[in-house]
Amino acid sequence: MGDRLRLAVGAMGILLYFLHGSILTFSRVIRKRSTEEFSCIPYIVALSNCLLYTWYGLPVVSYRWENFPVVTINVLGIILELSFIFIYLWFAQTRGKIKAGVIAAIVILVFSITAIISAFVFHDHHHRKVFVGTVGLVASVAMYAAPLVVMKQVIMTKSVEFMPFYLSFFSFLASVLWLAYGLLSHDLLLASPNLVGLPLGILQLGLYCKYRKKGIMEAPSKWDLEQNSQEKSKQMQLVTNENINGKS
């Protein structure tokens, strides 16, 4: 019963990635052909987290396939995050591309060093899991802390335009599910990062509720401008006709 429940929680975590709020964010980026004020940092940090936990779940580190759902969700995460980063690089300004490239290079370097050390320095699953899990814990805390950059912008501008609700909401749900998965698996290295993710997720949702009605007003469309112009012309025509009738 415990194994079935654990697998069910893992499956729900996989489903959440299909409903990941970033898809909606980057649909907007593609539609507007601009990254606007969106930050690349949360997606690159999330990529590092997915890389590390994919390695953590593989039989090289874990015992056989005891953490198969972890591998599945994080492989999907790698594909999604790489797609988001590629879209960001495609539409970002030169300065944004350089910044994203430097951070991504650091992430890949850290992952490579972690994988090499765990594979060749440690010779049993327990020590490999502790080492990779500890590095993954740091990456997870960084992933959950990355939106603090956006949260600062929300507080300063009093607008949630660049802190998408669905990204915050699904991140919160994912934290709940993976905390449950870690506890059911008796794996504190999987559960503990989500103890940080839960309060940060609640904080993001709280900020969204507070500032959601104070979003930046979009520029009026061409159709609205034309309608306003026509209405003003009709009003001026009526005033002119009334003046003429009054004089006569």
Phi and psi in degrees as a GROMACS rama.xvg file:
@    title "Ramachandran Plot"
@    xaxis  label "Phi"
@    yaxis  label "Psi"
@TYPE xy
-62.9799  -40.8037  GLY-2
-66.1139  -39.4065  ASP-3
-65.3371  -41.6357  ARG-4
-64.6143  -40.1108  LEU-5
-62.8455  -43.6826  ARG-6
-66.6066  -36.0209  LEU-7
-65.0118  -41.4349  ALA-8
-64.1223  -42.0333  VAL-9
-61.6248  -39.7749  GLY-10
-64.4884  -39.2306  ALA-11
-65.5182  -33.9669  MET-12
-63.9456  -39.3537  GLY-13
-64.0036  -42.5082  ILE-14
-60.4985  -37.9135  LEU-15
-61.8913  -32.698  LEU-16
-68.4567  -31.8823  TYR-17
-66.8038  -28.7297  PHE-18
-97.9536  18.5911  LEU-19
-57.2776  130.814  HIS-20
-61.7467  -21.1984  GLY-21
-63.1224  -26.7213  SER-22
-60.8403  -42.2558  ILE-23
-67.401  -38.8694  LEU-24
-60.8541  -47.5434  THR-25
-78.915  -17.9005  PHE-26
-63.7804  -38.6324  SER-27
-67.0736  -41.7235  ARG-28
-59.5372  -44.4404  VAL-29
-66.3732  -41.9902  ILE-30
-63.8436  -41.1608  ARG-31
-91.8791  -7.51823  LYS-32
55.6398  39.1288  ARG-33
-159.217  143.121  SER-34
-83.4247  -7.15968  THR-35
48.0122  -124.997  GLU-36
-104.37  12.9287  GLU-37
-68.2533  143.009  PHE-38
-97.2718  143.342  SER-39
-86.4999  -15.1878  CYS-40
-59.0017  -47.1495  ILE-41
-58.3953  -33.2646  PRO-42
-78.0458  -35.8906  TYR-43
-71.7573  -40.1108  ILE-44
-65.882  -38.0685  VAL-45
-63.6848  -35.7396  ALA-46
-61.7732  -43.3129  LEU-47
-62.4649  -39.5753  SER-48
-62.7473  -44.2705  ASN-49
-65.466  -41.1594  CYS-50
-61.0338  -46.5289  LEU-51
-66.6411  -41.4936  LEU-52
-79.6112  -21.6066  TYR-53
-65.1703  -45.4724  THR-54
-63.5121  -39.1479  TRP-55
-61.5342  -38.6243  TYR-56
-82.4376  -15.8555  GLY-57
-71.0664  154.915  LEU-58
-60.336  -15.6899  PRO-59
-63.6408  -37.9244  VAL-60
-102.512  -56.1684  VAL-61
-79.5341  165.76  SER-62
-81.7455  113.001  TYR-63
50.898  -130.279  ARG-64
-111.311  40.2049  TRP-65
-64.0994  -25.0999  GLU-66
-116.114  42.5051  ASN-67
-58.9856  -42.9825  PHE-68
-59.8495  -31.9538  PRO-69
-64.0853  -42.6258  VAL-70
-63.9054  -46.1771  VAL-71
-59.9838  -50.3352  THR-72
-64.8958  -38.0902  ILE-73
-80.6667  -26.9849  ASN-74
-65.1793  -43.7889  VAL-75
-61.3352  -40.1998  LEU-76
-61.9328  -40.1583  GLY-77
-60.275  -44.623  ILE-78
-62.301  -46.1845  ILE-79
-65.836  -46.8092  LEU-80
-65.2097  -39.2858  GLU-81
-62.4447  -38.6532  LEU-82
-63.822  -44.1797  SER-83
-63.7443  -42.0156  PHE-84
-66.2115  -39.8858  ILE-85
-62.2505  -43.7245  PHE-86
-63.051  -41.6285  ILE-87
-60.681  -46.8597  TYR-88
-63.6733  -33.2666  LEU-89
-67.7479  -38.583  TRP-90
-104.109  -6.91245  PHE-91
-77.247  158.867  ALA-92
-71.4788  167.2  GLN-93
-56.7585  -42.725  THR-94
-61.8086  -41.5381  ARG-95
-65.9523  -37.3024  GLY-96
-64.5357  -42.4177  LYS-97
-63.8362  -45.1291  ILE-98
-60.9598  -46.7438  LYS-99
-64.4568  -40.4969  ALA-100
-63.7546  -41.7946  GLY-101
-64.8677  -46.2096  VAL-102
-64.7011  -41.5329  ILE-103
-63.3064  -39.6612  ALA-104
-63.1923  -40.805  ALA-105
-63.5949  -42.1227  ILE-106
-61.3525  -46.6582  VAL-107
-65.367  -37.782  ILE-108
-63.7824  -46.2015  LEU-109
-61.271  -43.5249  VAL-110
-62.439  -43.9799  PHE-111
-62.1474  -44.0826  SER-112
-63.5339  -42.8304  ILE-113
-61.5155  -44.7235  THR-114
-64.2439  -42.7309  ALA-115
-65.192  -46.1375  ILE-116
-62.9095  -45.5208  ILE-117
-65.5931  -32.473  SER-118
-80.708  -34.0564  ALA-119
-111.978  -20.1477  PHE-120
-92.3436  -42.2144  VAL-121
-96.894  142.99  PHE-122
-120.648  13.9559  HIS-123
-142.477  158.36  ASP-124
-64.9355  -37.0678  HIS-125
-60.4726  -51.8351  HIS-126
-68.5791  -34.176  HIS-127
-64.5899  -42.9839  ARG-128
-64.415  -41.1118  LYS-129
-63.3146  -44.2133  VAL-130
-66.7822  -52.8851  PHE-131
-66.1896  -38.3415  VAL-132
-63.902  -36.517  GLY-133
-67.1882  -44.461  THR-134
-63.9204  -40.8777  VAL-135
-63.6898  -34.4756  GLY-136
-61.7983  -44.4487  LEU-137
-62.8198  -42.901  VAL-138
-64.8847  -37.5915  ALA-139
-67.4971  -42.3764  SER-140
-61.5792  -40.6033  VAL-141
-64.228  -38.0188  ALA-142
-64.767  -43.7826  MET-143
-72.9647  -25.8732  TYR-144
-84.4205  -19.9093  ALA-145
-55.6693  -40.1362  ALA-146
-64.1833  -8.94226  PRO-147
-60.4041  -29.5404  LEU-148
-61.6905  -44.0511  VAL-149
-71.3301  -37.5905  VAL-150
-63.0254  -35.4911  MET-151
-62.8306  -41.8154  LYS-152
-65.0635  -38.0548  GLN-153
-61.4654  -44.6192  VAL-154
-66.2144  -39.9158  ILE-155
-70.82  -41.9738  MET-156
-91.8253  -13.1142  THR-157
56.4597  38.1792  LYS-158
-140.637  139.39  SER-159
-102.368  17.3534  VAL-160
-56.962  -38.1387  GLU-161
-106.574  19.9439  PHE-162
-123.971  84.5811  MET-163
-58.9111  136.1  PRO-164
-62.1285  -45.3666  PHE-165
-65.3074  -34.1296  TYR-166
-63.4809  -45.466  LEU-167
-66.2599  -42.1158  SER-168
-66.0734  -47.8622  PHE-169
-70.8869  -30.6259  PHE-170
-64.6414  -39.9019  SER-171
-63.297  -46.8117  PHE-172
-62.6682  -39.8727  LEU-173
-62.5032  -38.6324  ALA-174
-61.646  -42.712  SER-175
-61.7477  -47.0476  VAL-176
-66.8591  -42.1725  LEU-177
-76.7134  -23.7203  TRP-178
-65.6344  -44.6682  LEU-179
-63.3087  -42.5086  ALA-180
-61.81  -44.4408  TYR-181
-63.3066  -39.8657  GLY-182
-69.1537  -40.9568  LEU-183
-66.1851  -30.4426  LEU-184
-85.937  -3.42728  SER-185
56.3376  38.4187  HIS-186
-118.93  97.5282  ASP-187
-67.6079  -25.8093  LEU-188
-68.5723  -25.8713  LEU-189
-86.8054  -32.7148  LEU-190
-81.1803  -39.0435  ALA-191
-61.1369  -37.6077  SER-192
-59.5574  -29.7676  PRO-193
-77.6909  -13.605  ASN-194
-68.0479  -24.3839  LEU-195
-85.7908  -39.278  VAL-196
-64.7218  -35.9812  GLY-197
-62.1581  -54.2622  LEU-198
-64.4239  -34.6149  PRO-199
-67.6656  -37.4235  LEU-200
-64.1666  -41.599  GLY-201
-63.2691  -40.0543  ILE-202
-62.9603  -42.8573  LEU-203
-62.069  -45.1693  GLN-204
-65.2632  -35.5684  LEU-205
-63.8119  -42.6368  GLY-206
-63.4959  -39.6916  LEU-207
-62.6628  -44.7153  TYR-208
-62.8018  -35.0139  CYS-209
-72.4972  -40.3806  LYS-210
-109.547  6.65057  TYR-211
-65.0396  -25.654  ARG-212
-89.7339  3.70129  LYS-213
-116.888  28.4993  LYS-214
-65.3221  160.915  GLY-215
-70.0281  129.175  ILE-216
-72.3724  132.069  MET-217
-77.1442  154.728  GLU-218
-63.9791  142.403  ALA-219
-64.2381  145.391  PRO-220
-76.1301  166.95  SER-221
-62.7837  -37.4853  LYS-222
-64.2656  -42.3843  TRP-223
-62.7262  -41.0061  ASP-224
-63.319  -41.2606  LEU-225
-65.3322  -41.0666  GLU-226
-64.1849  -42.8797  GLN-227
-62.1338  -40.1178  ASN-228
-64.1975  -41.9987  SER-229
-65.8013  -40.5889  GLN-230
-63.8028  -41.9383  GLU-231
-64.2239  -38.5545  LYS-232
-63.0261  -41.6262  SER-233
-65.0148  -41.3581  LYS-234
-63.1337  -41.9985  GLN-235
-65.2477  -37.3512  MET-236
-65.3422  -40.0556  GLN-237
-64.8044  -42.2039  LEU-238
-62.2025  -42.8151  VAL-239
-61.905  -44.8296  THR-240
-63.3505  -39.6128  ASN-241
-64.4547  -39.7071  GLU-242
-64.5708  -40.6952  ASN-243
-65.7976  -44.2092  ILE-244
-64.3443  -34.1547  ASN-245
-67.5859  -39.139  GLY-246
-70.4261  -34.7903  LYS-247
